[in-house]
Structure formats: C-alpha cells, structure tokens
Amino acid sequence: MKHTIRERTEALERQSLSPRACLSVSSRGRKVDIPPCPMRTCFQRDVDRVVHCKSFRRLKHKTQVFLQPEGDHYRTRMTHTLEVSRIARTMARGLALNEDLTEAAALAHDLGHTPFGHAGERALSRMVEGGFRHYEQSLRVVDRLENDGAGLNLCHEVRSGILCHTAGPVADTLEGQLVRFADKIAYINHDIDDAMRGGIIFPTDIPVHISEVLGFTHGERIETLTMDVIRTSGEGDMIRQSEPVAKAMAELKQFMFESVYFNPRAKGEEGKAEDMICQLYEYYYKNTDKLPPEYQDILVREGAERAALDYIAGMTDTYAVERFSQLFIPRGWVVK
C-alpha cells in the first residue's frame, strides 16, 4: 500500500522524535473536524494557516518597542515573531520535540497584539471591564476573527501554546512551553539591540556580572539562553532554565525595565499613543454604525464593547493614526 507524504512524515516523527514530543497523530484535534491533508501533518497545516492569514501580515506594521521608528533595522511585531519562531524551533530540534507544532504556536503567539505594542494593551485594559490581555486576544483571532469570522480552526495543542505563551498556566505540551521561553529570549535580546541602535543604552551599561553569565554580545546571549534551556530540559515534563541563567536573565530584564522600558527618551510618546487608542475605542463604542461590516455580526452577538475592542486591537500603528486623524483632526479647507 502506497503511503501519502503526510503518512511518511508521521512515521518519521515516531522514529526520530523524543517520547516526550507531541506527535502529529496524537493531536487532540480541531474544534471542527476536517479531512487530513495528503501532504502536510496537522501541525504543518496550522503553520500555513497562520502565515497566510491577514492578522499575520498586519504584524509588520505593529510596534515592538519603539513607536514607528525612523530606520529600517528596528524590530516590528513581525520580525519579533520570526525571531521567536527560529529560537523556538532551534530548542525543539535540540530536544527532539515537534518543530512544526512549536513553529505554529510561535508564529501565532502575537496575532492579537494591539497597535503601539504594550502601550495599546495598557490603553485597552483601562477601557474594558476585566482588562485586556494580548495572549487571550491572539487566541480569539485564530478562533473567531480570522477567515471572515470562521477562525483558523487550529489544533488544540497550537491553541494552548498561543494562550499560555506569556503568563498563567503552562501549555499542554513541551513544544508550547518552549514558545514562552523563546518569546522572552527573543524580546529581551532584540530590545537590547534596538535600544543600542537608538542610543538609549550602550554595551558597557549592561552590568558585567550579567554579561559574564549570559555573554557580552547579542549572539552570545541568545546562544547561552537557548543552549541552557536545551541542557536543563533534557528530561521531565517541564521546560526550564538552570538557576544561574534564570537569575541572570531576570536581572537583565530588570535592567531593561529601568534603562529602556521606563526611559522617557524611548517611551515618552507612549502616553499620546494610549490617549489615541482610548479615544478611538470610545468613538467606536458609541458609534457602532461606523464599525466595518465584518464587526457587525460581533456587535449583534457579543455587544458593542467586544466589537469595538476587536476592531481597535486589530489595527496597525499606521491605520490607527489614520483613523484618528480622520475622526479627530480638522481638515484644511479645500476649494473644489
């Protein structure tokens, strides 16, 4: 009997992956069953569904740390996502876990992030009861908002990795747990790189005792952090770091909060961005007839708060500024 490409891949997974890995054939499946693909495993299929969705394309115009920076080399939410994906896949390969599952969750983990990064997230948290958390919104994007309201119908294990990538309960699989570590490894290091590019900090500003553990360059730090997760997580049912590396990384994160994330030079415009998001939310909450057609069904089924929230959260930085300008900035008189 001739096997399909997918079946051959599934057989290779059984032969080559760790007993701790989540095999494609062991997936708990999708909310809506679909016929198997003859070429791709279920997790490979999810990678494609994420990469081809509109929310993924919008990431290229969403802030990572610096608001709409002038320069080609600063990170965006898109480049952050790609870096997370690569780090996660490297760790998955080192641990003989399922790279396709890891990649799918990594590529989708920030699909629900707001315009203007965490400034937008803070603004929406102030506007809605119960707050706003981008990882919950990312899951909502793939479950409800994408594909004209039908969602992407991703596998349970991918959805778990998305929801659990920041805080709270750990993901159901080791592959999903890897995404949480990859996200932290990526953002703390590329934020250092961007902050140095912007003249906010300099290499000698990083405390020496941290660099002696993690490394003195961007590449050295990523290698140390990645290899430490691989070495420390070689057995057991949890992904973890060694105590010295975890301590150094926590200190590096604290240094970044003090030197960059709370630095008025780097973040001084965020107050304006938050005000903009709040005003946009208030406008669409009160003027629901102005919401695009695709949000009218959400309005009817889930209410004005949910519809306005979904619309604002899905905006790019540039689109949010454009909508704000059209709604609140007076236009000059044009003689026709």
Protein Blocks (a to p, Z undefined) as FASTA:
>chain_A
ZZdfklmmmmmmmmmmcfkbccfklpgbjfbdcdddfkbcfklmmmmmmmmpmklmmmmm
ccfklgciadjkbccfklmmmmmmmmmmmmmmmnopafklmmmmmmmmmmmpcehijmlm
mmmmmmpghiaafklmmmmmmmmmggnhnonoiafklmmmmmmmmgccddfbfklmmmmm
mmmmmmmmmmmmmmmmnomacfklpcfklmmmnopbfklmmmmmmmmmmmmmmgcjbdcd
dfklmmmmmmmmmmmmmmmmmmmklmmmmmmmmmmmmmmmmmmmmmmmlpcfklmmmmmm
nojklmmmmmmmmpcfklmmmmmmmmmmccddddZZ
